[in-house]
Amino acid sequence: MNATTAILPVEARRAVRNDFPGLTPGWHYLDSAATAQKPQSVIDAITQAYGPDYATVHRGVYKRSADMTLAYEAARRRVAGFIGAASENEIVFVRGATEGINLVATCWAAEQLQPGDRILLSQLEHHSNIVPWQMIAAKIGAHIDVIPLTEDHRIDLDAMAAMITPAHKLVALAHVSNVLGSVLDARRAGEIAHAVGAKILLDGCQAVPRMSVDVQALDCDFYVFSAHKLYGPTGIGVLWARGEILADMPPYQGGGAMIDRVSFAGTTYAPPPGRFEAGTPHIVGALGLHAAIDYVESIGLDRIHAIETELVRETRAALSRINSVRLFGPEESAGIVSFAIDGVHPHDIGTILDEEGVAIRAGHHCAQPLMDMLGVPATARASFGVYSDASDVAALIKGIERVTRIFG
């Protein structure tokens, strides 16, 4: 019996795979870091919400609208509980983590930073956690510094502690790398940031589907994630921020729902989170996210993390026995394995694996500065989900062996 069987019995693992209609027979999906497949319960929740339950929220006085409003706000409370927020009023629904970061950049950083202030990022950040800060820095005359990585490709917190200064007003880091799977010691990063009075934002896109997150225990100031990586729908995500920070931030967009009173003499704004949710929200997306959280918690995030960690070990061990394969990232990672094969472009790897019924990601993974540091134009990436098992690893290795035969 291998470790994944001990963590989740064979029958239970088979039942989990059967929950996902996208996992067709003979197809091995190893691209969950890009977007996760959806369980039937999420699909059903979306269908119900768009069908017999559908109505707008926060506007109608008729029963169905009132019921949908209750369901929408129940989803907000569910998210708050899921990540340990102090209040549902700290949860802002956005289109995704990218919009959440841009909202913080526009409504907090642009208001709080002054010319000469500094922003601290790391070498492994996703473009969504680089470009918004570059735009703001250019606009206000701030500067960006970059934390290097350790030899095993983790954010070097000793280097962070040595380079941070009181001029640094914001630190923005990935909780889990989307390329390497390396897990940040987020609590220590927060302590380093707060020691000089800086705020810290964590990009939790790859963390929330794989491990339990408690924003209060992490002692961060902002946390963002996208629903579609958490087995939920696309087009919706979450920004969490401390209540006192949100209360001092101006609106992100103007329009309906985010107002208190509008007149041509002047407008006053609603308190958070409504202040940041202009227009008709993605109602059904919020309900789908609620269903996705229910699903992952029915299995248990600690169990999901243990399964994915074991699959990473099995994959890295098998790939390390192939001489032409170069592995990136730490030995212990959260559900993600990136690699390259000598003399083979990652796109060719992905194409041949697709012929074998194995779906991986090949490219720079929206992390070109990291690719530059690794000295490669791109990598191949296999990433696991709650539905992954040893058969996926076996299919991947079989496909990689075919790649090496084809390219000699």
N, C-alpha and C positions, 0 to 999 in steps of 0.2 A: 504493500500500500504506500503510495507516494504522499507527500505532504498535502497536496491539494485535495486528495481524497479524504485525508484525515480532517482537514478544515471543513469540507463540505462533502457529504457522502455522494457517491456516484448518482444515485437516484435524484438527489436534490439538485446536483449540477445539471443533470439532463432536463429536469423540470425548469430550471432557470433558462437554459437555452431555448426551450420550447415557448417561453414567454415572449420571445422576440421574433416576430414574423419576418423580419428582414434577414434573418440568418437562414438562408435557404440551404438545403442539403448539398454538401460538397463544397461549400464556400466558407473560407476561413477569414474572418474580418479582424484585421490587426491594425486598424486605423482609428481606434477609439479616442486617441488624443486629439484628433482633428474634429470628430463629432461621434457621439455614441449612438448606437442603434436604440430604437424605442421599444419598451415593453408594451404588450397589448393593453395593459391597464392605463398607460398614458394615452395611447391612441383612442381607447374607449372614452376617456375623460374629455379629450378634445372633441370627439364626435358628438358626445352628449351636449357639450357646451355650445357647439356650433349648430346643434339641432334643436331638440325640444326645450332646452334651457336658455336659448340665446336671447339676450337683451342687453342694452347698454347699462352702464353703472354710474352711480353718483348723480343721476339726473331724473330718471322717471319715478313717479309716485305709484305706479302700478306694481302689482305683486311680483311679476317676473323680474322686473328691473330691480326691485328691492332685494329679491332672492339672489340675483346675480351680484349685486353689490356686496351682500353678505359673504358670498362665496369668494369674491375677489379679495376682500379684506381678510377673510380667513386664510387665503393663500399667503398674504403678507405676514400674518401671525405665524404661519407654519414655517416660513423662511426664517423669521426671527428666532424661533425656537431651534431650528436646525443648525444655526451658526452661533447660538449663544448670545444674541443681541439683548440688550437690556429692555428694549421696547420695540414693538412693531413700527413705531414712528421713526425708527432709525433705518428702516428698509425702504429704499427707493427702487422702483422698478424702472429699468432702462432696456434698451434694445439688446445689450450684451455687455461684456466686460470692456470692450473698446469704448463704447459710449460712456460707461461708468468712469473710466480713466479720463476721458475728454471732459466730462462734467467736472471732475475734481480740478483738472488743469484750468478750466475756464472760470469756475465759480469760487475756487479756493486759492489756487496758486496765483492766478492773475490778479487777485485782490490783495493777497498777503505778501507776495514777494516784491522786493525792491531791486533796482539796479545794483549789480555786484553780489547779490545773494547767490547761493549755490544749491544745486540739485544733485543728489547722489543716486546713481543707477548701478547695475552690474553688467558684466560682459555677456551674460547669457539671456538678457531680456528679450522678450517678444517685441516686434516692431511697435505693437500697440502700447507698450510701456516704455518706448523710446521717443517716437515721433511727436506725440502730444507735448512732451516736456521740451523737446527741441523747439517746437513752435512757440511755446510760452516763453522760453528762455530768450529766443530771438526778439520777441515782442517787447519784453521788459528789460532786457540787458542782464539777464542772469547767466550763470555758467553751469555746465554739467560736468561732473566728475564720474569716473567709472571704476567700480571695484573689480579687481582681478579675480581669477578663479584659482583654486588650489590645484595640485597636480592631478587629483582625481575628479576635477571639474565640478567642484562645489563653489558657491560664493564664499570667498575668503573673508570671514568675519574678523579675523585678526587684522588683516589689511584694512578692513572697513574702520575698525576701532582706531587704527593708527592715522588714517587720512581724514576722518571727519572732524569738522571744526564748527564753532558757533555760527559761521557764515552759512552753513548748510541748514536750510529751512525745511527741506523735504527729502525723504528717502523713499524710493519706489522699487520694490523687488518682487520677483516671482517666488511664490511659496513653494511651487514645484516647477522645475524647468520643463518646458514643453518639448525640448530636444533630448535632454539627458536624463530626465526623471529624478535629478538630484533634489533632495528635500532640504529646504532652508531651515536652520534653527531660528525660527521666526521670533521666538521670545527673546533670544539674545540680540537679534538684529534690532528689535524694538527698544531694548534697554540701551543699546549703543546710540540709537537715534535720539531717544529722549534725554540722554545724558547731556546733550548739547542744545536741547530745546527744539529739536526737529520733529516734525510729524512723519509718520511712516505709513505708506500705502502698500498693501500686499495684493498681488495678482493671484487669485485663488482658482483660476480656471482648471488647472490640472490637479489641484488639491482636493476640492470638495467632492469629486466623484470617487476619491480613493482613500480618504482618511477623515476622521472626525475633526471638525473645526470649531473652535470656541474663540470668538474674536475678543472676548473679555480676558480670557486666560492668555491669549497671545499678546494682549496689551498693544494692539495696533490702533491706528486712528481711522484708516479707510481700508475696506476690503471689497474686492469686486470678483464676480464670477458670472459665467454664462450658463443658461439652462441646458443648451443642447449638448454640452459635454457631460451633463449630469442625467442623461437619459430622458431629458425633457425636450420641448419644442425649440426650434430656432426663433430668433426675433425677440427674445426676452432674456434679461439678465438682471443682476442685482448689484446695487451699490449700497454697502453699509458704511455708515460713518457715525461717529459719536454724536449724540443728540445736540450737545452744546456747539459742536462744530457746524452741523447742518443748520442750526438756528441762525448762525451768523453769516451764512452763505447767501448771495443773491440768486435769483432764479437763473436757470439754464436757458429756457426758452419762454416766450410769452404766448398766451392763448387761453383757451378755456380750461377750467378746472384748477389752474394754479393761482387763481385770484381770490382776494377777499372782497374787494369792491372796485369797480371800474367806473371812472368818469373822465371826461375830457380835461378836467382840472387836475387829474392825477389818479393813479391806481395803487392800491395796497394789495399785498400778496398773502396767499394762504400760508399757514405754518407748514413745516416739513411733515410728511414727505410730499404732500400735494403740490407744494411750491415748485417741485422739480419734475412734475408729471403733467406737462401741458398737453391738452388735447385728449381725444379718446384713447385710452390705454390699450395695450395688447391684453384684453380681458382673458381670452381663451388661453393665451400663453401662460398667464399667471396660474390658471387652473391646471394646465398641463404640468407646470413646474411643481405645483402642490402634489399631483399624482406621482411625479417622478421621485420626490423626496419620500413620499410614503413607500414607494417601491424599494428604494435603496435601504431605507431604515428597517423594512421588513426582513431584509437579509442581514443587515448589520455592516456598517462601514469598517469596523475592525476586521471582520471576516473577509470583506472584499479586499482590503489592503493586504491581508495575509496571503490570500490567493494570488493576487497580482505580483506580490513580492516573490513568491515561490516560482511563479512562471518566469519572471525576470531571471532568477538564478538559473533555472533550467535552460533558458534560451542563451544566456551568456556563456554557460558552461559548454553547450553544444557548439556555438559559434566560435568559441576560443580554440576548439580543436581543428578548425579549418584555417590553415596557415595564411591564406590570402586575405582573411577577414581582419579588419581593424575595428575594435570596439571603442566607443566613447562613453564618458560618464562613469560614475562610481559603480562598484560591484553591487551595492545595495541601492536600488532606486525604486521609485513608485510607478510601476506599471509601464515603463517606457525603456526601449533599447534602441539606440542609434548605432549604426555601423557603416562601414564602407568595405568594398572589395577591391583589392589592387587591380588597376587597369580596367575597371568596369564603372561606367557612369551609373549613379543611383537610378536614373530614369530607365536604363536598360534592366537593372535589377528588378525594378517595379513591374516592367512590362512582362518579363519572363515569369515572375511570380504570379502575375495575373493569369497567365496561361495555365498555371498550376492550381488556380482557384484560391490564391492567397492575395489579400488586399492589404498593402502597406502604403505608407507615405514616402515619397522620394522628392527631395528638394532642399531648399534652405530653411523651410519651416518658419518663415517670417522671423528669422534670427540671423540675418546676414553678418552682423558684427561677430557673432559667435562662430559662424563658419570661417570667417577670416582668422580668428584666433586658433581654430582647430587646423587651419591650413588646408581646407577642402572647399570646393564650391558648393557641395551639397552632401547630404547623407541619406541613407535608407533608414526608415524608422518603423519599428514594430511596436505597437502599443495595445495593451490589453484592457479588457472590460470585465464586468461582473459575469459575463457569459463565456469568457475565454477558458480553455482547458488545455490539457496536454496534447490533444489532437491538433490544435492550432500550432503549437510549437513544432510538432513532428512534421506537419505540412510545410511550415516555413523552412525548416532545415533541409527537407527533401528538395524544395525549390531552390535553395541556395546552392546545394550540391549540383543541381542541374546548371545553374549559372556558371559555376566554376568549371564544369565540363565544357560548356559551350565556348567560354572565353579562354580555356586552356590554363 
